[in-house]
Amino acid sequence: MKKITGLGMILLAGLLVIPGNLWLASQVLAQSASPPIADKQQQDLQQKRQEQSEYLEQKEKKQHPGVRYPEALKRQEDATKRQKEAEKRLRELEEEE
């Protein structure tokens, strides 16, 4: 009886192990059978991924007021600086005339 039970357990273990191994092997075969990507296609995919990541970064920055406020202050300071420089040049041009 012990021999039959032991033999049954070995068969059961074999049945459980073999399909698992075949399943893993079928995944590996499916991946290895995929055609290689051409260089042009790979570059296009990398460019698209980079554009998507940049878009997501910009979108994330726009959602955070803590990031927007300092950027807005910097833009405002730059604008006033450009305005002062333009007024200074305008005065210099008026003085030359």
C-alpha positions in Angstrom: 0.0 0.0 0.0 2.8 2.4 0.8 4.4 1.6 -2.6 1.2 2.5 -4.4 0.7 5.7 -2.4 4.4 6.7 -3.0 4.0 5.9 -6.7 0.8 8.0 -6.8 2.5 10.9 -5.1 5.4 10.8 -7.5 3.0 10.7 -10.5 1.0 13.6 -9.0 4.2 15.6 -8.4 5.3 14.9 -12.0 2.0 16.0 -13.4 2.2 19.3 -11.4 5.8 20.0 -12.3 5.7 19.2 -16.1 2.9 21.6 -17.1 4.6 24.4 -15.1 7.9 23.8 -16.9 6.1 23.7 -20.3 4.3 26.9 -19.5 7.5 28.7 -18.7 9.2 27.2 -21.8 6.3 28.3 -24.0 6.7 31.9 -22.6 10.4 31.9 -23.4 9.8 30.5 -26.9 7.2 33.1 -27.5 9.5 35.9 -26.5 12.5 34.5 -28.5 10.3 34.1 -31.6 9.4 37.8 -31.8 11.0 39.5 -34.7 13.8 42.0 -33.9 12.9 45.7 -34.0 14.6 47.7 -36.7 16.9 50.5 -35.6 14.5 53.2 -37.0 11.5 51.7 -35.1 13.6 51.5 -31.9 14.6 55.1 -32.2 11.0 56.1 -32.8 9.9 54.2 -29.8 12.6 55.8 -27.6 11.6 59.2 -28.9 8.0 58.6 -28.1 8.8 57.4 -24.6 11.0 60.5 -24.0 8.2 62.8 -25.3 5.7 61.1 -23.1 8.0 61.4 -20.0 8.6 65.1 -20.7 4.9 65.7 -21.1 4.1 63.9 -17.9 6.8 65.9 -16.1 5.4 69.2 -17.4 1.9 68.1 -16.4 3.1 67.1 -12.9 4.8 70.5 -12.5 1.6 72.3 -13.6 -0.4 70.5 -11.0 1.8 71.5 -8.0 1.3 75.1 -6.9 4.5 75.0 -4.9 6.4 74.6 -8.2 4.3 77.1 -10.2 4.6 80.0 -7.8 8.4 80.3 -7.8 8.5 79.9 -11.6 5.8 82.7 -11.9 7.9 85.0 -9.7 11.0 84.3 -11.7 9.1 85.1 -15.0 7.7 88.2 -13.5 11.2 89.4 -12.3 12.6 88.6 -15.8 9.9 90.6 -17.4 10.4 93.6 -15.2 14.2 93.4 -15.8 13.6 93.3 -19.6 11.2 96.2 -19.3 13.8 98.3 -17.4 16.5 97.5 -19.9 14.1 98.4 -22.8 13.3 101.8 -21.1 17.0 102.5 -20.5 17.7 101.8 -24.2 14.8 104.0 -25.2 16.1 106.9 -23.1 19.6 106.4 -24.6 18.1 106.6 -28.1 16.1 109.7 -27.3 19.2 111.4 -25.9 21.2 110.6 -29.1 18.6 112.2 -31.3 
